[in-house]
Amino acid sequence: MNNSGIVVLLIFFSCSCNNENNHYYGKNLSVNNLKHNIMKIAYENSPVCYYDIIMKRNELVDILEIIPDIIVELKYSTDDNFLNKDVYGCLQKAYLQPEVADMLKKSQFYLKSLNPDLTLLVYDAARPVDIQHKMWEMLDMPFNEKIKYLSNPKNGSIHNFGVAVDVTLAYLDGDALDMGTPFDYFGELAFPSKEKILLEQGLLTEEQVENRKLLRKVMYAGGFYGIQSEWWHFNAMNRKIAIELYEIIK
């Protein structure tokens, strides 16, 4: 699409819908959904990534601009994830709310104080809700199982507010430390809550458990907290507070 086409679409985008009462969650047709689709079409053939525009419009920050020595490897921009498909497309940068990026910077600084040969490696950060919906539709399993591993887009994931990060520890060359499972592993082997018994059963090694403990120690130092089913996932706050402070990314 040439520049004149983008201008026409964006003019339509800006004046087509003044009613902001509806919100885009899941498949609900709304003004915001229409605006979203218009902008996506406008930037489809542009050298500018549409999702970078969305992130900046929501006042999120690029993690690498705040923490230059961190490593970013967005797994959903590759097929190395539980969906075995690239669902982020042109999105290659990791974004967070500014306050959350500052928290991650504290974690990285603390890690460096403990071991300068290590770094945080970010697998996922802020995620627009339309991608959440796409992932939800792609995950083929019963609803009661699906919600164990992916937030329903009708409610919004913590990632959809830019206040969660998926992360591991790595050497400076990007080689990740052994955590006992890959990122996005579905099963109890990835559960921090099960580590003691998994260690006793020989399903995790001392090194793997110590690596996980170090990751948690570092993330806790920045003000994050983990969850019981994924060693890699850390929240800056709960959903209730996120909803009060921020708009969902769309």
N, C-alpha and C positions, 0 to 999 in steps of 0.2 A: 504494500500500500504506500503511495507517495504521500508527501507532506500535506498536500491539499486535502487528501482523503482523511488523514488523521484529524486535521483541523475541523472538517465538516462533522465527523463523528463526535469529536469532543465538544463542539458547539451544541450538538443534539444532546450529548450527555449532560452538559451543564444546565440546559434549560428544559429538558424533557420531564423532569420529575422533581417537583418541590415538596412532595409529600414524603416526609422522612419517618412516618409513623410505623411503617412495616420494617421488619428486620429479616435479613437473609439467614435462615437456618435450614439446612437440608434442602429439600426440593421446593419449599414454599416459594411461589412466584411473587415477586415484590418489586417495588421501585428500586431498591438497592441491588437486587439481582439483575434487573435490566441495565442499570448503570454499570455494574460489574462486567456484563457481557459486552456492552458497547466499548468500554475501555480495553477489554481484552482483545477484541477484534482490531481496534485502532493500533495496538502495539504488536500485533501478531507478526508482522513482517518488518518490524522496526528493529534496529540494532540495540535498542533499549529494552531490557527485560521488564515485562509488565509487572511482575511480582516485586521487583525492586521499587517501582513507582508506588505500588500499594504499601509496601513497608515504610517508605519515607513519608507517604501521605498520612500514615498512622503515627508518625514521629518516632519510629523505632530506629535503632542505630546498628550499623554494621559492626559486628564484634571485632573484626580485625582493625578497625579504625581506633578502637578503644584499647585493645590488647594486641599489639602488633606481633608479639612473640608466641601467640597461641596458634594451634593448628586447626583448620576447619576442613572437614571432609563430610559433606552432607550426604548421608547414605540414601536419602530419598531422591537425590539427583543422580543416582546410579541404579543399577538393578541388584545391588548387593544389599537387599533388605527382605523382610518377610513376605513382601508382595512380589518379589523378583521382577520388579518393573520400576523404571524411572517415572516417578509421579510429580516431580518438581520442575521438570523441563529446564527452562533457562535459568531458574533460580540456583545460583551457585554460592551466594553469600549468606552467612548466618546473621540473623537479626534478633535483637532483644529490646525490651523496654530499656531506656537509658539507665534507670536505677538498678535494673537487674544486670545489665552489662557491667556496671560498677561493682556489683557483688561478685561477679565472675572474675573481674580483675583482681579483687582481693584474694580470691581462691588461688588464682595463678601466681600471685606474688608470694602467698604463703607456701605453695608447692615449691617455688624456686628457692625459698629460704631453707627448705628441708633438703632439697636435692636439685641443684641447678641443671642436672643432666636430664631432667624430666619436664614434661609440659602437659597441659590439658589438651585433649583432642576432642573437638566438638563434632558430634554426629548429627545433631538436629537441634533446632532452636525454635524461633517463631514460625508458625504455620498458618497461612490463610485458611479460613473456614471452608472455602470451596474445595480446597485440596483435601481437607478433612472429610468432606462429603464423598469425594472421589475414592478415597482410601476405604471408607466405610462400605461403599457399594462393591468394591473389589474384593473385600474380605469375605470369603464364602464359608461361613460357619453359622450355627444357630445363634440367635440374638443373645441368649444368656452366656454363651461362650465368647462371643464377639466383644462384649462390653468389658471382659476381663483384660483385653489387650488393646482396645481402641475406644476412645471416648465417642459417644454418640454425638454427631454434629448438631443435633437439635439442642443439645445442652452446651456444647462447646468444650473443647479440650483446654487444659491449662496452656498448651502450646499455642492455641488460637488467640491467646491474649498476650503472647510474647513474654511469659513469665516462667517458662520451664526450659530446661536444657538437657539434652542427652549427651553424655560425656564419658570419656575414659582417660586413662593415663598413658602416655607414650614417651618414647625416647625422642630426642631432637630430630632424628631422621624420619619420624612418623611411625615407627614400629611400635604398635600398641603392646602394653603389658598384658600378660596372660590373666584373664579374669575368670577362666573356667568355662565360659560359654561365649559365643559371638554376641554382638549387638542384635537385638530383636529376637532373641531365643525365647520360644514359648515353652515354658515348663518350669518345674520346681528347681531345677539346677541353677536358674537365674535369680531365684528368690533370696534376697538378703536375710529374710526371716528364717530360712531353712539351712543357713550355712553351717551351723554347729553340727547338726545331725548329718548333713552331707559330708562334712569333714570326717566325722566318726565312721561313716560308711565307706570312706575312701573314694567318694565320687567327686570331691574337690580336694586339692592339695593344700598344704600349709601356705605355700607361696601364693596360690590363687586367692585364698581367703585374706592373706595379709595385703595383697594388692588392692582388694576391694575395700578393706579397712582404711588403707591410706587414701584412696579416692574419697571415701565418705568423710574422713578427717579433714581433707582439704576443702571439700565442698561445704561442710558444716562451718569451717572457718570464715567462709564468705557470707554465711547466713542462709544457705540453702538447707533443705531437708529432703530425704529420700523417700521412696515408697517400698512396700514389702515384696513386690513381685518383679522388679527390674533393677538390677544393680547399677545401671547406667543413667537412670532417670532421676532428676532433681528439680524440685519446685522452689521458687522464691516465695510463694504464698499460696494459700488455698483458693479455690474457685470463687468463693463468696467475696473475698477481698479483691480478687482480680476483677470481678464484675463491677464492684464499687469504684475501682480506681481507673479502669481502662475500658475502651471499646473493643469488641471482638474485631479481629483483623479480617476485613472484607473489601 
